[in-house]
Amino acid sequence: MITVPKMTTQLSKISLPLRLTFLIFSMVLNCMGIVILQLSEAKVTYEKLGFLESFKDLPIAFISLFAVNFISRFGTKKSLILALTIVGICSFILPFVEVFWFYRLWFAIIGTCFAIGKICVFGIIRNNISEEKALAKTMNSVEASFMIGIFVVNTGFGWLISSEYSEFWKFGFLSVSLLCAVTIFLFLKLPISEPERIRKATIIKDLSSLFNPLLIIFLAVIFSIVFLEQSFNSWLPSFYKKHLKVNSFFALQASSFLALFSYLGRTITANIIHRFSLSKYYVFCITLIVIVLIIIIGIQFFNTEDSRALLFLFPVIGLFFSPLYPVINSKMIAMIDKTKANLFTSLIVIFSSLGSSVSSIMMAILFGKELLTFYPVYILSAVIVIFSISLIYFRFADKKI
């Protein structure tokens, strides 16, 4: 049995590859906005593009539970390296394939690798940290690199699409292959302790011992947060272009500022969260989101329908929205026994992917029926749902699993 070293020494060594891992997965998962933007110009319907998201999200949900046993058998380090290797190879192949069905296959493979990768990363962190606020600090720090991935992919591809080499936009994915190679090299050089191996048990039995009312409420919150997050990350560029009448480059750049503000939100949270109650900080962030959305709706409906002010107000939401996911995760995962960390993470991944998939389908319907005027109202409604469920969760969060 391998003993787990102290949090400070372990995380100081693996911080960079963990951040790079989330950066890579962020780039390949959140390129959906660029793919939607480019393929819609190639006369691919929004209905097809809406279901394209499901090819990414449903494999994540399906694979996650089975990935727990796979990771337990081969270890977090080997499993993570395998996932990064597959992502690197697929990203290298993508620029040379023209058919639409390959995008479906590509996103399905990326989703499967992400399910394995996220469980590995969360497992590594959980097995080295037990204290609730330390978990929140670390998860916000690592998840902040996820926001940088969104910023990098929108900025990089935005520049490429607007240049004279726009027809070669898919070759931007070669940079993902390069990052995968660098990250794999770093992991190979690092000694990473594996979590304690436990007796083999059935998934159903383990799930039955894990589920309780508090966990169900928590998963509903996770579903709702990702549901809303996907409405921003994948569809905001198209909203900017179709409704605010800006070009593809500016639509992607404006959207990348949402990611930049989200990065700042998670980075700031990582540095100040130890001073506050997690529940009060969470409610404070949601309150500020509601205020910004009310201002956006006021400008849109009482000023002018295509007001450019919306381009600058939407990104501000990321500053307050981005801490919600890691804060709520860290509060719950701190209650989970270390031996159940991987299984618990798989549930997070499953409900996150379901929230993402359902959101994309609904957004495709919204865009397909030309209901873009109600986009901010749709976002505000989702925030109110998150706020209501979260209040119920925090009321009972003092209970242990």
C-alpha positions in Angstrom: 0.0 0.0 0.0 1.4 3.4 -1.0 1.3 6.2 1.4 0.1 9.6 0.2 2.6 12.5 0.8 1.6 15.8 2.3 -0.4 18.2 0.3 2.2 21.0 0.0 5.0 18.9 -1.3 2.8 16.9 -3.7 0.9 19.8 -5.2 4.0 22.0 -5.6 5.4 19.3 -7.9 2.3 18.5 -10.0 0.7 21.9 -10.2 2.0 22.7 -13.7 1.0 19.5 -15.4 -2.4 19.6 -13.7 -3.0 23.1 -15.0 -1.8 22.1 -18.5 -4.2 19.2 -18.4 -7.2 21.4 -17.7 -5.9 23.9 -20.3 -5.8 21.2 -23.0 -9.2 19.8 -22.2 -10.6 23.3 -22.1 -9.3 24.1 -25.6 -10.8 20.9 -27.2 -14.1 21.0 -25.3 -14.7 24.7 -25.8 -13.8 24.9 -29.4 -17.4 24.1 -30.0 -18.2 27.8 -30.3 -15.7 28.1 -33.2 -16.9 24.9 -34.8 -20.6 26.1 -34.6 -19.6 29.5 -36.0 -17.6 28.1 -38.9 -19.8 25.1 -39.9 -23.0 27.3 -39.8 -21.3 29.5 -42.5 -20.8 26.2 -44.4 -24.6 25.7 -44.4 -24.7 23.1 -41.6 -28.0 23.7 -39.8 -28.3 24.7 -36.2 -30.3 21.6 -35.5 -27.3 19.4 -36.5 -24.9 21.7 -34.7 -27.0 21.5 -31.5 -26.9 17.8 -31.5 -23.1 17.8 -32.2 -22.7 18.9 -28.6 -24.3 15.6 -27.5 -21.7 13.6 -29.3 -19.2 15.2 -26.8 -21.4 15.2 -23.7 -23.2 11.8 -23.8 -19.9 9.8 -24.1 -18.7 11.7 -21.0 -21.8 10.7 -19.1 -21.7 7.1 -20.3 -18.0 6.4 -19.8 -17.6 8.1 -16.4 -18.8 5.3 -14.2 -16.9 2.7 -16.1 -13.8 4.9 -16.1 -13.6 4.6 -12.3 -12.7 0.9 -12.5 -10.4 1.5 -15.4 -8.5 4.2 -13.4 -8.4 2.0 -10.3 -6.8 -0.8 -12.3 -4.2 1.2 -14.2 -3.6 4.1 -11.9 -4.3 7.9 -12.2 -1.0 8.7 -13.8 -1.1 6.1 -16.6 -4.8 6.7 -17.3 -4.2 10.5 -17.5 -1.2 10.0 -19.9 -3.3 7.7 -22.1 -6.2 10.2 -22.3 -3.7 13.0 -23.2 -2.1 10.8 -25.8 -5.4 10.1 -27.5 -6.4 13.8 -27.5 -3.0 14.7 -29.0 -3.3 12.1 -31.8 -7.0 13.1 -32.6 -6.2 16.8 -32.7 -3.3 16.1 -35.1 -5.6 14.2 -37.4 -8.6 16.7 -37.4 -7.2 19.3 -39.8 -6.8 16.7 -42.6 -10.4 15.4 -42.5 -13.2 17.2 -44.3 -16.3 15.2 -43.6 -18.9 16.3 -41.0 -19.3 12.9 -39.4 -15.7 13.0 -38.2 -16.5 16.0 -36.0 -19.0 13.7 -34.3 -16.4 11.0 -33.8 -13.8 13.5 -32.7 -16.0 15.1 -30.1 -17.1 11.6 -28.8 -13.4 10.6 -28.4 -12.6 14.0 -26.7 -15.5 13.5 -24.3 -14.4 10.0 -23.4 -10.8 11.2 -22.7 -12.1 14.2 -20.7 -14.2 11.9 -18.5 -11.0 9.9 -17.6 -8.8 13.0 -17.3 -11.2 14.9 -15.0 -11.6 12.0 -12.7 -7.9 11.6 -12.5 -7.2 15.2 -11.7 -9.9 15.5 -9.1 -8.7 12.2 -7.5 -5.2 13.4 -7.3 -6.3 16.6 -5.6 -8.8 14.9 -3.2 -6.2 12.4 -2.0 -3.9 15.2 -1.0 -6.2 17.7 0.6 -8.9 17.2 3.2 -9.7 20.7 4.5 -12.7 22.3 2.9 -11.3 25.8 2.2 -7.9 24.4 1.0 -9.8 22.3 -1.5 -11.7 25.3 -2.7 -8.4 27.2 -3.1 -6.8 24.4 -5.1 -9.8 23.6 -7.3 -10.3 27.3 -8.1 -6.6 27.6 -9.0 -6.6 24.5 -11.3 -10.0 25.3 -12.8 -8.8 28.8 -13.6 -6.6 27.3 -16.3 -9.8 25.9 -17.8 -10.9 29.5 -18.4 -7.5 30.4 -19.9 -8.1 27.6 -22.4 -11.3 29.2 -23.5 -9.6 32.6 -23.9 -6.7 31.0 -25.8 -8.9 29.0 -28.2 -11.2 32.0 -28.9 -8.3 34.5 -29.4 -6.1 32.2 -31.4 -8.8 30.8 -33.7 -10.3 34.3 -33.9 -7.0 35.6 -35.3 -6.7 32.7 -37.6 -10.2 33.0 -39.0 -9.9 36.7 -39.6 -6.5 36.4 -41.4 -5.7 35.6 -45.0 -5.2 32.0 -43.9 -8.8 31.6 -42.6 -9.4 28.4 -44.7 -6.7 26.7 -42.6 -8.4 27.4 -39.3 -8.5 23.7 -38.4 -4.7 23.6 -38.3 -4.9 25.5 -35.0 -5.6 22.2 -33.4 -1.9 21.2 -34.0 -1.1 23.4 -31.1 -3.2 21.1 -28.9 -1.1 18.2 -30.0 2.0 20.0 -29.0 0.7 20.9 -25.6 -0.3 17.2 -25.0 3.2 16.1 -25.8 4.7 18.7 -23.3 2.2 17.7 -20.6 2.8 14.0 -21.0 6.6 14.6 -20.8 6.1 16.4 -17.5 4.0 13.7 -16.0 6.5 11.0 -17.1 9.2 12.8 -15.1 7.1 13.2 -12.0 6.6 10.6 -9.2 2.9 10.7 -8.5 1.5 8.7 -5.6 -1.6 6.7 -6.4 -4.7 6.7 -4.1 -5.1 3.7 -1.8 -6.5 0.7 -3.6 -9.6 -0.7 -2.1 -11.6 -3.9 -2.4 -13.3 -4.5 -5.7 -17.0 -3.7 -5.5 -19.9 -3.3 -8.0 -20.8 0.1 -9.3 -24.4 -0.3 -8.2 -23.5 -1.2 -4.6 -21.0 1.7 -4.4 -23.6 4.2 -5.8 -26.3 3.0 -3.4 -23.9 3.7 -0.5 -23.1 7.1 -1.8 -26.5 8.5 -2.7 -28.6 10.6 -0.2 -30.9 13.6 -0.5 -28.1 16.1 -0.1 -26.1 14.5 -2.9 -29.1 14.6 -5.2 -29.6 18.3 -4.5 -25.9 18.9 -5.1 -26.0 17.1 -8.5 -29.0 19.3 -9.5 -26.9 22.4 -8.7 -24.0 21.0 -10.8 -26.4 20.2 -13.7 -27.9 23.8 -13.6 -24.5 25.5 -13.4 -23.1 23.7 -16.4 -26.4 24.1 -18.2 -25.9 27.9 -17.9 -22.2 27.8 -18.5 -22.7 26.0 -21.8 -25.1 28.7 -22.9 -22.2 31.2 -22.7 -19.2 29.2 -23.8 -20.6 27.6 -27.0 -23.3 30.0 -28.1 -22.3 33.5 -27.1 -20.2 34.1 -30.3 -23.2 33.2 -32.4 -25.4 35.5 -30.4 -22.9 38.4 -30.9 -22.7 37.7 -34.6 -26.4 37.1 -35.4 -28.0 39.5 -33.0 -25.5 42.3 -32.5 -24.3 42.1 -36.1 -20.5 41.9 -35.5 -18.1 39.9 -37.6 -16.7 36.5 -36.6 -13.4 37.8 -35.3 -15.0 40.4 -33.0 -17.6 37.9 -31.8 -14.8 35.4 -30.8 -12.7 38.2 -29.2 -15.6 39.5 -27.2 -16.4 36.0 -26.1 -12.8 35.4 -25.1 -13.1 38.3 -22.6 -15.8 36.3 -20.9 -13.2 33.6 -20.4 -10.6 36.2 -19.2 -13.0 37.6 -16.6 -13.8 34.0 -15.6 -10.1 33.3 -15.1 -9.8 36.4 -12.9 -12.9 35.3 -10.9 -11.4 31.9 -10.1 -7.9 33.3 -9.5 -9.2 35.9 -7.1 -11.4 33.3 -5.4 -8.5 31.0 -4.9 -6.6 33.7 -3.0 -9.4 35.1 -0.8 -11.8 32.2 -0.3 -10.1 31.2 3.0 -11.4 34.4 4.5 -15.1 33.8 3.9 -17.8 31.2 4.4 -18.2 29.2 1.2 -22.0 29.5 1.2 -22.0 33.3 1.8 -19.4 33.8 -0.9 -21.4 31.7 -3.3 -24.7 33.5 -2.7 -22.9 36.9 -3.0 -21.6 35.9 -6.5 -25.0 34.8 -7.7 -26.6 38.1 -6.4 -24.1 40.1 -8.5 -24.8 37.9 -11.6 -28.5 38.7 -11.2 -27.8 42.5 -10.9 -25.6 42.5 -14.1 -28.3 40.5 -16.0 -31.0 42.9 -15.0 -28.9 45.8 -16.3 -28.4 43.9 -19.6 -32.1 43.2 -20.0 -32.9 46.8 -19.2 -30.4 48.1 -21.8 -31.7 45.6 -24.4 -35.4 46.2 -24.0 -35.5 49.9 -23.1 -32.6 51.3 -25.1 -31.9 49.7 -28.5 -32.3 46.1 -29.6 -28.7 45.7 -30.9 -26.9 47.8 -28.3 -23.2 47.3 -28.4 -23.1 47.8 -24.6 -24.1 44.1 -24.3 -20.7 43.2 -25.8 -19.0 44.5 -22.8 -21.5 43.6 -20.1 -21.8 39.9 -20.8 -18.1 39.2 -20.1 -18.5 40.8 -16.6 -20.8 37.9 -15.7 -17.8 35.5 -15.9 -16.1 37.3 -13.0 -18.9 36.2 -10.6 -20.1 33.1 -12.3 -16.8 31.2 -12.6 -16.3 30.6 -8.9 -19.6 28.8 -8.5 -18.6 25.5 -9.9 -15.3 24.9 -8.0 -16.8 26.4 -4.8 -19.8 24.1 -4.7 -17.6 21.1 -5.8 -15.0 21.7 -3.1 -17.7 22.0 -0.3 -19.2 18.7 -1.3 -16.1 16.7 -2.1 -14.6 17.6 1.3 -17.4 15.5 2.9 -16.6 12.5 0.7 -14.4 9.6 1.9 -11.2 9.5 -0.1 -11.9 5.9 -1.2 -15.1 7.2 -2.9 -13.5 10.3 -4.5 -13.2 8.8 -8.0 -16.8 7.5 -8.0 -18.0 10.9 -6.7 -16.1 12.7 -9.4 -17.6 10.5 -12.0 -21.1 11.7 -10.9 -19.9 15.3 -11.2 -18.7 14.6 -14.7 -21.9 12.8 -15.7 -24.3 15.5 -14.5 -22.0 18.2 -15.9 -22.1 16.6 -19.3 -25.9 16.1 -19.2 -26.3 19.8 -18.3 -24.1 20.8 -21.2 -25.9 18.5 -23.7 -29.4 19.6 -22.7 -28.3 23.3 -22.8 -26.9 23.0 -26.3 -30.1 21.4 -27.6 -32.2 24.1 -26.1 -30.0 26.9 -27.4 -30.1 25.3 -30.9 -33.9 25.5 -30.7 -33.7 29.1 -29.5 -31.4 30.1 -32.3 -33.3 28.1 -34.9 -36.6 29.8 -34.1 -35.0 33.3 -34.2 -35.7 34.0 -30.5 -32.3 35.7 -29.9 -34.1 38.7 -28.4 -34.9 36.7 -25.3 -31.3 35.3 -24.8 -30.6 37.5 -21.6 -34.0 36.6 -20.2 -33.3 32.9 -20.8 -29.9 33.3 -18.9 -31.6 35.2 -16.0 -34.2 32.4 -15.6 -31.4 29.8 -15.4 -29.6 31.8 -12.8 -32.7 32.1 -10.7 -33.1 28.3 -10.8 -29.5 27.8 -9.7 -30.0 30.3 -6.9 -33.1 28.6 -5.6 -31.6 25.1 -5.7 -28.3 26.3 -4.1 -30.1 27.9 -1.2 -31.7 24.5 -0.4 -28.4 22.8 -0.8 -26.5 25.1 1.6 -29.3 24.9 4.1 -28.6 21.1 4.5 -24.9 21.1 3.6 -23.8 20.7 7.2 -24.9 17.0 7.0 -22.2 14.5 6.2 -22.4 11.7 3.6 
